[in-house]
Amino acid sequence: MAKKQSFMDKTQKKKNARTCPVCEGEIQFVKHVRAVKTEAGAWKFRTVNTGICKCNEKEVYK
Ligand SMILES: [Zn+2]
């Protein structure tokens, strides 16, 4: 019984939050606006859905 329950817990956690295999931290998905320079030299803003965990949070929240 105990084994079955822990398996259920794991499945539910996976549905609600994704875990990074590298840092084992929770991955949060946020909309992140990124400035992209076009070939013409103009700046364009693109909204990208980024998954953030401890591995890349410093890069995203500069
Ligand atoms: Zn990570």
N, CA, C, O and the ligand as a Tripos MOL2 file, in Angstrom:
@<TRIPOS>MOLECULE
protein
  249   247    63     0     0
PROTEIN
NO_CHARGES

@<TRIPOS>ATOM
      1 N           0.8240   -1.2200    0.0000 N.3       1 MET1
      2 CA          0.0000    0.0000    0.0000 C.3       1 MET1
      3 C           0.8480    1.2550    0.0000 C.2       1 MET1
      4 O           0.6020    2.1990   -0.7510 O.2       1 MET1
      5 N           1.8620    1.2420    0.8700 N.am      2 ALA2
      6 CA          2.7150    2.4290    0.9870 C.3       2 ALA2
      7 C           3.3970    2.7280   -0.3400 C.2       2 ALA2
      8 O           3.5370    3.8860   -0.7350 O.2       2 ALA2
      9 N           3.8160    1.6760   -1.0160 N.am      3 LYS3
     10 CA          4.4890    1.8680   -2.3010 C.3       3 LYS3
     11 C           3.5480    2.5020   -3.3210 C.2       3 LYS3
     12 O           3.9240    3.4090   -4.0630 O.2       3 LYS3
     13 N           2.3300    2.0050   -3.3380 N.am      4 LYS4
     14 CA          1.3640    2.5190   -4.2910 C.3       4 LYS4
     15 C           1.1290    4.0120   -4.0660 C.2       4 LYS4
     16 O           1.0320    4.7900   -5.0150 O.2       4 LYS4
     17 N           1.0390    4.3940   -2.7980 N.am      5 GLN5
     18 CA          0.7490    5.7900   -2.4820 C.3       5 GLN5
     19 C           1.8860    6.7100   -2.9230 C.2       5 GLN5
     20 O           1.6400    7.7810   -3.4780 O.2       5 GLN5
     21 N           3.1220    6.2970   -2.6790 N.am      6 SER6
     22 CA          4.2380    7.1510   -3.0520 C.3       6 SER6
     23 C           4.3060    7.2970   -4.5720 C.2       6 SER6
     24 O           4.7020    8.3390   -5.0950 O.2       6 SER6
     25 N           3.9140    6.2370   -5.2640 N.am      7 PHE7
     26 CA          3.8790    6.3310   -6.7240 C.3       7 PHE7
     27 C           2.8440    7.3600   -7.1660 C.2       7 PHE7
     28 O           3.0890    8.1430   -8.0830 O.2       7 PHE7
     29 N           1.6830    7.3540   -6.5070 N.am      8 MET8
     30 CA          0.6440    8.3240   -6.8240 C.3       8 MET8
     31 C           1.1440    9.7450   -6.5770 C.2       8 MET8
     32 O           0.8970   10.6480   -7.3770 O.2       8 MET8
     33 N           1.8390    9.9290   -5.4780 N.am      9 ASP9
     34 CA          2.3730   11.2600   -5.1660 C.3       9 ASP9
     35 C           3.2840   11.7530   -6.2670 C.2       9 ASP9
     36 O           3.2120   12.9070   -6.6910 O.2       9 ASP9
     37 N           4.1390   10.8630   -6.7180 N.am     10 LYS10
     38 CA          5.0930   11.2580   -7.7620 C.3      10 LYS10
     39 C           4.3700   11.6650   -9.0290 C.2      10 LYS10
     40 O           4.7380   12.6540   -9.6640 O.2      10 LYS10
     41 N           3.3540   10.9190   -9.4010 N.am     11 THR11
     42 CA          2.6430   11.2380  -10.6300 C.3      11 THR11
     43 C           1.9410   12.5820  -10.5140 C.2      11 THR11
     44 O           1.9130   13.3620  -11.4650 O.2      11 THR11
     45 N           1.3830   12.8420   -9.3560 N.am     12 GLN12
     46 CA          0.6710   14.1140   -9.1810 C.3      12 GLN12
     47 C           1.6320   15.2810   -9.2070 C.2      12 GLN12
     48 O           1.3310   16.3360   -9.7650 O.2      12 GLN12
     49 N           2.7790   15.0880   -8.6070 N.am     13 LYS13
     50 CA          3.7660   16.1670   -8.6100 C.3      13 LYS13
     51 C           4.2180   16.4810  -10.0210 C.2      13 LYS13
     52 O           4.4300   17.6400  -10.3780 O.2      13 LYS13
     53 N           4.3640   15.4340  -10.8200 N.am     14 LYS14
     54 CA          4.8220   15.6370  -12.1990 C.3      14 LYS14
     55 C           3.8130   16.4600  -12.9850 C.2      14 LYS14
     56 O           4.1860   17.2700  -13.8340 O.2      14 LYS14
     57 N           2.5470   16.2500  -12.7000 N.am     15 LYS15
     58 CA          1.5230   16.9810  -13.4340 C.3      15 LYS15
     59 C           1.5620   18.4660  -13.0860 C.2      15 LYS15
     60 O           1.4030   19.3200  -13.9590 O.2      15 LYS15
     61 N           1.7730   18.7680  -11.8080 N.am     16 ASN16
     62 CA          1.6920   20.1660  -11.3770 C.3      16 ASN16
     63 C           2.9890   20.9290  -11.6410 C.2      16 ASN16
     64 O           2.9510   22.0990  -12.0220 O.2      16 ASN16
     65 N           4.1060   20.2930  -11.4460 N.am     17 ALA17
     66 CA          5.3610   21.0080  -11.5950 C.3      17 ALA17
     67 C           6.3810   20.1140  -12.2630 C.2      17 ALA17
     68 O           6.4550   18.9160  -11.9900 O.2      17 ALA17
     69 N           7.1550   20.7020  -13.1290 N.am     18 ARG18
     70 CA          8.2150   19.9370  -13.7750 C.3      18 ARG18
     71 C           9.5050   20.1150  -13.0090 C.2      18 ARG18
     72 O           9.8090   21.1960  -12.5060 O.2      18 ARG18
     73 N          10.2350   19.0610  -12.9320 N.am     19 THR19
     74 CA         11.4780   19.1120  -12.1910 C.3      19 THR19
     75 C          12.6570   18.9830  -13.1460 C.2      19 THR19
     76 O          12.6630   18.1380  -14.0420 O.2      19 THR19
     77 N          13.6330   19.8190  -12.9410 N.am     20 CYS20
     78 CA         14.8210   19.7970  -13.7830 C.3      20 CYS20
     79 C          15.6830   18.5930  -13.4190 C.2      20 CYS20
     80 O          15.9550   18.3600  -12.2410 O.2      20 CYS20
     81 N          16.1110   17.8340  -14.4110 N.am     21 PRO21
     82 CA         16.9500   16.6720  -14.1190 C.3      21 PRO21
     83 C          18.3620   17.0540  -13.6930 C.2      21 PRO21
     84 O          19.0880   16.2280  -13.1390 O.2      21 PRO21
     85 N          18.7530   18.2890  -13.9470 N.am     22 VAL22
     86 CA         20.1190   18.7080  -13.6240 C.3      22 VAL22
     87 C          20.2240   19.1790  -12.1810 C.2      22 VAL22
     88 O          21.0210   18.6450  -11.4100 O.2      22 VAL22
     89 N          19.4180   20.1850  -11.8050 N.am     23 CYS23
     90 CA         19.5190   20.7360  -10.4510 C.3      23 CYS23
     91 C          18.4270   20.1730   -9.5410 C.2      23 CYS23
     92 O          18.4100   20.4380   -8.3390 O.2      23 CYS23
     93 N          17.5200   19.3960  -10.1240 N.am     24 GLU24
     94 CA         16.4020   18.8020   -9.3890 C.3      24 GLU24
     95 C          15.5150   19.8630   -8.7530 C.2      24 GLU24
     96 O          14.7970   19.5930   -7.7900 O.2      24 GLU24
     97 N          15.5710   21.0540   -9.2940 N.am     25 GLY25
     98 CA         14.7030   22.1200   -8.8090 C.3      25 GLY25
     99 C          13.4340   22.1890   -9.6400 C.2      25 GLY25
    100 O          13.3420   21.6080  -10.7210 O.2      25 GLY25
    101 N          12.4810   22.8970   -9.1230 N.am     26 GLU26
    102 CA         11.2140   23.0280   -9.8190 C.3      26 GLU26
    103 C          11.3710   23.9860  -11.0000 C.2      26 GLU26
    104 O          11.9930   25.0420  -10.8830 O.2      26 GLU26
    105 N          10.8040   23.6010  -12.1200 N.am     27 ILE27
    106 CA         10.8720   24.4620  -13.2970 C.3      27 ILE27
    107 C           9.6060   25.2890  -13.3810 C.2      27 ILE27
    108 O           8.4960   24.7570  -13.3880 O.2      27 ILE27
    109 N           9.7880   26.5950  -13.4440 N.am     28 GLN28
    110 CA          8.6430   27.4850  -13.5700 C.3      28 GLN28
    111 C           8.6180   28.0510  -14.9740 C.2      28 GLN28
    112 O           9.6370   28.4930  -15.5040 O.2      28 GLN28
    113 N           7.4410   28.0300  -15.5630 N.am     29 PHE29
    114 CA          7.3170   28.5580  -16.9150 C.3      29 PHE29
    115 C           6.7940   29.9800  -16.8540 C.2      29 PHE29
    116 O           5.7220   30.2480  -16.3120 O.2      29 PHE29
    117 N           7.5740   30.8800  -17.4210 N.am     30 VAL30
    118 CA          7.1660   32.2800  -17.4330 C.3      30 VAL30
    119 C           7.2740   32.7980  -18.8530 C.2      30 VAL30
    120 O           8.0430   32.2930  -19.6710 O.2      30 VAL30
    121 N           6.4760   33.8280  -19.1220 N.am     31 LYS31
    122 CA          6.6020   34.4990  -20.4150 C.3      31 LYS31
    123 C           7.7170   35.5150  -20.2990 C.2      31 LYS31
    124 O           7.7200   36.3740  -19.4180 O.2      31 LYS31
    125 N           8.6440   35.3960  -21.1950 N.am     32 HIS32
    126 CA          9.8560   36.1930  -21.1060 C.3      32 HIS32
    127 C          10.0050   36.9640  -22.4090 C.2      32 HIS32
    128 O           9.9580   36.3860  -23.4940 O.2      32 HIS32
    129 N          10.1830   38.2680  -22.2920 N.am     33 VAL33
    130 CA         10.3290   39.0930  -23.4910 C.3      33 VAL33
    131 C          11.8120   39.2110  -23.8300 C.2      33 VAL33
    132 O          12.6380   39.6000  -23.0050 O.2      33 VAL33
    133 N          12.1050   38.8690  -25.0380 N.am     34 ARG34
    134 CA         13.4890   38.8700  -25.4800 C.3      34 ARG34
    135 C          13.6640   39.8190  -26.6540 C.2      34 ARG34
    136 O          12.8640   39.8090  -27.5890 O.2      34 ARG34
    137 N          14.7010   40.6330  -26.6060 N.am     35 ALA35
    138 CA         14.9740   41.5510  -27.7060 C.3      35 ALA35
    139 C          15.8540   40.8450  -28.7270 C.2      35 ALA35
    140 O          16.9150   40.3100  -28.4050 O.2      35 ALA35
    141 N          15.3820   40.8590  -29.9660 N.am     36 VAL36
    142 CA         16.1310   40.1920  -31.0310 C.3      36 VAL36
    143 C          16.4690   41.2100  -32.1070 C.2      36 VAL36
    144 O          15.5980   41.9280  -32.5990 O.2      36 VAL36
    145 N          17.7270   41.2610  -32.4610 N.am     37 LYS37
    146 CA         18.1480   42.2020  -33.5050 C.3      37 LYS37
    147 C          17.9750   41.5380  -34.8630 C.2      37 LYS37
    148 O          18.4480   40.4280  -35.1070 O.2      37 LYS37
    149 N          17.2790   42.2580  -35.7370 N.am     38 THR38
    150 CA         17.0690   41.7130  -37.0700 C.3      38 THR38
    151 C          18.2640   42.0470  -37.9460 C.2      38 THR38
    152 O          19.1410   42.8160  -37.5500 O.2      38 THR38
    153 N          18.2950   41.4710  -39.1290 N.am     39 GLU39
    154 CA         19.4010   41.7130  -40.0570 C.3      39 GLU39
    155 C          19.4450   43.1690  -40.4930 C.2      39 GLU39
    156 O          20.5100   43.6930  -40.8200 O.2      39 GLU39
    157 N          18.2940   43.8170  -40.4980 N.am     40 ALA40
    158 CA         18.2400   45.2220  -40.9020 C.3      40 ALA40
    159 C          18.7590   46.1370  -39.7910 C.2      40 ALA40
    160 O          18.9080   47.3400  -40.0070 O.2      40 ALA40
    161 N          19.0320   45.5920  -38.6240 N.am     41 GLY41
    162 CA         19.5660   46.3890  -37.5310 C.3      41 GLY41
    163 C          18.5070   46.9100  -36.5790 C.2      41 GLY41
    164 O          18.8060   47.6620  -35.6520 O.2      41 GLY41
    165 N          17.2730   46.5080  -36.8130 N.am     42 ALA42
    166 CA         16.2020   46.9550  -35.9250 C.3      42 ALA42
    167 C          15.9920   45.9240  -34.8170 C.2      42 ALA42
    168 O          16.3190   44.7470  -34.9660 O.2      42 ALA42
    169 N          15.4430   46.3970  -33.7120 N.am     43 TRP43
    170 CA         15.1940   45.5010  -32.5890 C.3      43 TRP43
    171 C          13.7450   45.0460  -32.5950 C.2      43 TRP43
    172 O          12.8190   45.8420  -32.7500 O.2      43 TRP43
    173 N          13.5830   43.7800  -32.4280 N.am     44 LYS44
    174 CA         12.2460   43.2120  -32.3580 C.3      44 LYS44
    175 C          12.0880   42.5400  -31.0050 C.2      44 LYS44
    176 O          13.0380   41.9760  -30.4610 O.2      44 LYS44
    177 N          10.8800   42.6060  -30.4740 N.am     45 PHE45
    178 CA         10.6420   41.9470  -29.1960 C.3      45 PHE45
    179 C           9.8110   40.6930  -29.4010 C.2      45 PHE45
    180 O           8.7390   40.7170  -30.0060 O.2      45 PHE45
    181 N          10.3300   39.6250  -28.8900 N.am     46 ARG46
    182 CA          9.6050   38.3640  -29.0110 C.3      46 ARG46
    183 C           9.2780   37.8410  -27.6240 C.2      46 ARG46
    184 O          10.1110   37.8630  -26.7170 O.2      46 ARG46
    185 N           8.0640   37.3770  -27.4820 N.am     47 THR47
    186 CA          7.6830   36.7770  -26.2030 C.3      47 THR47
    187 C           7.8770   35.2690  -26.2980 C.2      47 THR47
    188 O           7.2840   34.5970  -27.1410 O.2      47 THR47
    189 N           8.7060   34.7690  -25.4260 N.am     48 VAL48
    190 CA          8.9460   33.3300  -25.4310 C.3      48 VAL48
    191 C           8.5710   32.7490  -24.0750 C.2      48 VAL48
    192 O           8.7670   33.3700  -23.0310 O.2      48 VAL48
    193 N           8.0310   31.5500  -24.1240 N.am     49 ASN49
    194 CA          7.7130   30.8280  -22.9000 C.3      49 ASN49
    195 C           8.9730   30.0980  -22.4430 C.2      49 ASN49
    196 O           9.4330   29.1640  -23.1000 O.2      49 ASN49
    197 N           9.5120   30.5230  -21.3400 N.am     50 THR50
    198 CA         10.7740   29.9500  -20.9000 C.3      50 THR50
    199 C          10.5790   29.1750  -19.6130 C.2      50 THR50
    200 O           9.8940   29.6210  -18.6920 O.2      50 THR50
    201 N          11.1880   28.0200  -19.5690 N.am     51 GLY51
    202 CA         11.2000   27.2530  -18.3280 C.3      51 GLY51
    203 C          12.4100   27.6600  -17.5110 C.2      51 GLY51
    204 O          13.5460   27.5920  -17.9810 O.2      51 GLY51
    205 N          12.1560   28.0810  -16.2930 N.am     52 ILE52
    206 CA         13.2470   28.5880  -15.4690 C.3      52 ILE52
    207 C          13.4620   27.6930  -14.2540 C.2      52 ILE52
    208 O          12.5310   27.3780  -13.5130 O.2      52 ILE52
    209 N          14.6940   27.3030  -14.0770 N.am     53 CYS53
    210 CA         15.0800   26.6000  -12.8580 C.3      53 CYS53
    211 C          16.4020   27.2180  -12.3860 C.2      53 CYS53
    212 O          16.8480   28.2350  -12.9170 O.2      53 CYS53
    213 N          17.0080   26.5990  -11.3980 N.am     54 LYS54
    214 CA         18.2290   27.1880  -10.8470 C.3      54 LYS54
    215 C          19.3600   27.2430  -11.8770 C.2      54 LYS54
    216 O          20.2740   28.0580  -11.7490 O.2      54 LYS54
    217 N          19.3020   26.3800  -12.8960 N.am     55 CYS55
    218 CA         20.3670   26.3310  -13.9020 C.3      55 CYS55
    219 C          20.4450   27.6150  -14.7120 C.2      55 CYS55
    220 O          21.5350   28.0820  -15.0420 O.2      55 CYS55
    221 N          19.2820   28.1890  -15.0330 N.am     56 ASN56
    222 CA         19.3240   29.3100  -15.9730 C.3      56 ASN56
    223 C          18.6370   30.5620  -15.4480 C.2      56 ASN56
    224 O          18.4740   31.5260  -16.1960 O.2      56 ASN56
    225 N          18.2310   30.5740  -14.1850 N.am     57 GLU57
    226 CA         17.4870   31.7490  -13.6900 C.3      57 GLU57
    227 C          18.3580   33.0120  -13.7240 C.2      57 GLU57
    228 O          17.8480   34.1130  -13.9300 O.2      57 GLU57
    229 N          19.6520   32.8520  -13.5220 N.am     58 LYS58
    230 CA         20.5210   34.0220  -13.5520 C.3      58 LYS58
    231 C          20.6190   34.6100  -14.9480 C.2      58 LYS58
    232 O          20.7340   35.8230  -15.1200 O.2      58 LYS58
    233 N          20.5720   33.7270  -15.9490 N.am     59 GLU59
    234 CA         20.6320   34.2080  -17.3240 C.3      59 GLU59
    235 C          19.3620   34.9540  -17.7050 C.2      59 GLU59
    236 O          19.4020   35.9630  -18.4100 O.2      59 GLU59
    237 N          18.2420   34.4450  -17.2310 N.am     60 VAL60
    238 CA         16.9640   35.0290  -17.6310 C.3      60 VAL60
    239 C          16.7000   36.3240  -16.8820 C.2      60 VAL60
    240 O          16.2520   37.3070  -17.4720 O.2      60 VAL60
    241 N          16.9790   36.3290  -15.5740 N.am     61 TYR61
    242 CA         16.7230   37.5270  -14.7780 C.3      61 TYR61
    243 C          17.9770   38.3820  -14.6800 C.2      61 TYR61
    244 O          18.4840   38.6310  -13.5860 O.2      61 TYR61
    245 N          18.4580   38.8130  -15.7860 N.am     62 LYS62
    246 CA         19.6770   39.6230  -15.7640 C.3      62 LYS62
    247 C          19.3830   41.0250  -15.2790 C.2      62 LYS62
    248 O          20.2910   41.8520  -15.1930 O.2      62 LYS62
    249 ZN         18.0340   23.0270  -13.4830 Zn       63 ZN63
@<TRIPOS>BOND
     1     1     2 1
     2     2     3 1
     3     3     4 2
     4     3     5 am
     5     5     6 1
     6     6     7 1
     7     7     8 2
     8     7     9 am
     9     9    10 1
    10    10    11 1
    11    11    12 2
    12    11    13 am
    13    13    14 1
    14    14    15 1
    15    15    16 2
    16    15    17 am
    17    17    18 1
    18    18    19 1
    19    19    20 2
    20    19    21 am
    21    21    22 1
    22    22    23 1
    23    23    24 2
    24    23    25 am
    25    25    26 1
    26    26    27 1
    27    27    28 2
    28    27    29 am
    29    29    30 1
    30    30    31 1
    31    31    32 2
    32    31    33 am
    33    33    34 1
    34    34    35 1
    35    35    36 2
    36    35    37 am
    37    37    38 1
    38    38    39 1
    39    39    40 2
    40    39    41 am
    41    41    42 1
    42    42    43 1
    43    43    44 2
    44    43    45 am
    45    45    46 1
    46    46    47 1
    47    47    48 2
    48    47    49 am
    49    49    50 1
    50    50    51 1
    51    51    52 2
    52    51    53 am
    53    53    54 1
    54    54    55 1
    55    55    56 2
    56    55    57 am
    57    57    58 1
    58    58    59 1
    59    59    60 2
    60    59    61 am
    61    61    62 1
    62    62    63 1
    63    63    64 2
    64    63    65 am
    65    65    66 1
    66    66    67 1
    67    67    68 2
    68    67    69 am
    69    69    70 1
    70    70    71 1
    71    71    72 2
    72    71    73 am
    73    73    74 1
    74    74    75 1
    75    75    76 2
    76    75    77 am
    77    77    78 1
    78    78    79 1
    79    79    80 2
    80    79    81 am
    81    81    82 1
    82    82    83 1
    83    83    84 2
    84    83    85 am
    85    85    86 1
    86    86    87 1
    87    87    88 2
    88    87    89 am
    89    89    90 1
    90    90    91 1
    91    91    92 2
    92    91    93 am
    93    93    94 1
    94    94    95 1
    95    95    96 2
    96    95    97 am
    97    97    98 1
    98    98    99 1
    99    99   100 2
   100    99   101 am
   101   101   102 1
   102   102   103 1
   103   103   104 2
   104   103   105 am
   105   105   106 1
   106   106   107 1
   107   107   108 2
   108   107   109 am
   109   109   110 1
   110   110   111 1
   111   111   112 2
   112   111   113 am
   113   113   114 1
   114   114   115 1
   115   115   116 2
   116   115   117 am
   117   117   118 1
   118   118   119 1
   119   119   120 2
   120   119   121 am
   121   121   122 1
   122   122   123 1
   123   123   124 2
   124   123   125 am
   125   125   126 1
   126   126   127 1
   127   127   128 2
   128   127   129 am
   129   129   130 1
   130   130   131 1
   131   131   132 2
   132   131   133 am
   133   133   134 1
   134   134   135 1
   135   135   136 2
   136   135   137 am
   137   137   138 1
   138   138   139 1
   139   139   140 2
   140   139   141 am
   141   141   142 1
   142   142   143 1
   143   143   144 2
   144   143   145 am
   145   145   146 1
   146   146   147 1
   147   147   148 2
   148   147   149 am
   149   149   150 1
   150   150   151 1
   151   151   152 2
   152   151   153 am
   153   153   154 1
   154   154   155 1
   155   155   156 2
   156   155   157 am
   157   157   158 1
   158   158   159 1
   159   159   160 2
   160   159   161 am
   161   161   162 1
   162   162   163 1
   163   163   164 2
   164   163   165 am
   165   165   166 1
   166   166   167 1
   167   167   168 2
   168   167   169 am
   169   169   170 1
   170   170   171 1
   171   171   172 2
   172   171   173 am
   173   173   174 1
   174   174   175 1
   175   175   176 2
   176   175   177 am
   177   177   178 1
   178   178   179 1
   179   179   180 2
   180   179   181 am
   181   181   182 1
   182   182   183 1
   183   183   184 2
   184   183   185 am
   185   185   186 1
   186   186   187 1
   187   187   188 2
   188   187   189 am
   189   189   190 1
   190   190   191 1
   191   191   192 2
   192   191   193 am
   193   193   194 1
   194   194   195 1
   195   195   196 2
   196   195   197 am
   197   197   198 1
   198   198   199 1
   199   199   200 2
   200   199   201 am
   201   201   202 1
   202   202   203 1
   203   203   204 2
   204   203   205 am
   205   205   206 1
   206   206   207 1
   207   207   208 2
   208   207   209 am
   209   209   210 1
   210   210   211 1
   211   211   212 2
   212   211   213 am
   213   213   214 1
   214   214   215 1
   215   215   216 2
   216   215   217 am
   217   217   218 1
   218   218   219 1
   219   219   220 2
   220   219   221 am
   221   221   222 1
   222   222   223 1
   223   223   224 2
   224   223   225 am
   225   225   226 1
   226   226   227 1
   227   227   228 2
   228   227   229 am
   229   229   230 1
   230   230   231 1
   231   231   232 2
   232   231   233 am
   233   233   234 1
   234   234   235 1
   235   235   236 2
   236   235   237 am
   237   237   238 1
   238   238   239 1
   239   239   240 2
   240   239   241 am
   241   241   242 1
   242   242   243 1
   243   243   244 2
   244   243   245 am
   245   245   246 1
   246   246   247 1
   247   247   248 2
@<TRIPOS>SUBSTRUCTURE
     1 MET1         2 RESIDUE 1 A MET
     2 ALA2         6 RESIDUE 1 A ALA
     3 LYS3        10 RESIDUE 1 A LYS
     4 LYS4        14 RESIDUE 1 A LYS
     5 GLN5        18 RESIDUE 1 A GLN
     6 SER6        22 RESIDUE 1 A SER
     7 PHE7        26 RESIDUE 1 A PHE
     8 MET8        30 RESIDUE 1 A MET
     9 ASP9        34 RESIDUE 1 A ASP
    10 LYS10       38 RESIDUE 1 A LYS
    11 THR11       42 RESIDUE 1 A THR
    12 GLN12       46 RESIDUE 1 A GLN
    13 LYS13       50 RESIDUE 1 A LYS
    14 LYS14       54 RESIDUE 1 A LYS
    15 LYS15       58 RESIDUE 1 A LYS
    16 ASN16       62 RESIDUE 1 A ASN
    17 ALA17       66 RESIDUE 1 A ALA
    18 ARG18       70 RESIDUE 1 A ARG
    19 THR19       74 RESIDUE 1 A THR
    20 CYS20       78 RESIDUE 1 A CYS
    21 PRO21       82 RESIDUE 1 A PRO
    22 VAL22       86 RESIDUE 1 A VAL
    23 CYS23       90 RESIDUE 1 A CYS
    24 GLU24       94 RESIDUE 1 A GLU
    25 GLY25       98 RESIDUE 1 A GLY
    26 GLU26      102 RESIDUE 1 A GLU
    27 ILE27      106 RESIDUE 1 A ILE
    28 GLN28      110 RESIDUE 1 A GLN
    29 PHE29      114 RESIDUE 1 A PHE
    30 VAL30      118 RESIDUE 1 A VAL
    31 LYS31      122 RESIDUE 1 A LYS
    32 HIS32      126 RESIDUE 1 A HIS
    33 VAL33      130 RESIDUE 1 A VAL
    34 ARG34      134 RESIDUE 1 A ARG
    35 ALA35      138 RESIDUE 1 A ALA
    36 VAL36      142 RESIDUE 1 A VAL
    37 LYS37      146 RESIDUE 1 A LYS
    38 THR38      150 RESIDUE 1 A THR
    39 GLU39      154 RESIDUE 1 A GLU
    40 ALA40      158 RESIDUE 1 A ALA
    41 GLY41      162 RESIDUE 1 A GLY
    42 ALA42      166 RESIDUE 1 A ALA
    43 TRP43      170 RESIDUE 1 A TRP
    44 LYS44      174 RESIDUE 1 A LYS
    45 PHE45      178 RESIDUE 1 A PHE
    46 ARG46      182 RESIDUE 1 A ARG
    47 THR47      186 RESIDUE 1 A THR
    48 VAL48      190 RESIDUE 1 A VAL
    49 ASN49      194 RESIDUE 1 A ASN
    50 THR50      198 RESIDUE 1 A THR
    51 GLY51      202 RESIDUE 1 A GLY
    52 ILE52      206 RESIDUE 1 A ILE
    53 CYS53      210 RESIDUE 1 A CYS
    54 LYS54      214 RESIDUE 1 A LYS
    55 CYS55      218 RESIDUE 1 A CYS
    56 ASN56      222 RESIDUE 1 A ASN
    57 GLU57      226 RESIDUE 1 A GLU
    58 LYS58      230 RESIDUE 1 A LYS
    59 GLU59      234 RESIDUE 1 A GLU
    60 VAL60      238 RESIDUE 1 A VAL
    61 TYR61      242 RESIDUE 1 A TYR
    62 LYS62      246 RESIDUE 1 A LYS
    63 ZN63       249 GROUP 0 **** ****
